[in-house]
Amino acid sequence: MNLIAKLFILTIVFYSIISCKLYNKLTDKADQVIDKLDSNKSFML
């Protein structure tokens, strides 16, 4: 493979890893928000 193809593949792998990590952080934050909203809802009832 030539250099451009290798660089392209490495770039795709790099951004895939970063996007997976960001997705996991976002879902963790969303779960925390949902838990907080559920706990607040129990106080209002």
Beta strands, then each sheet from edge to edge (+ up, - down):
end
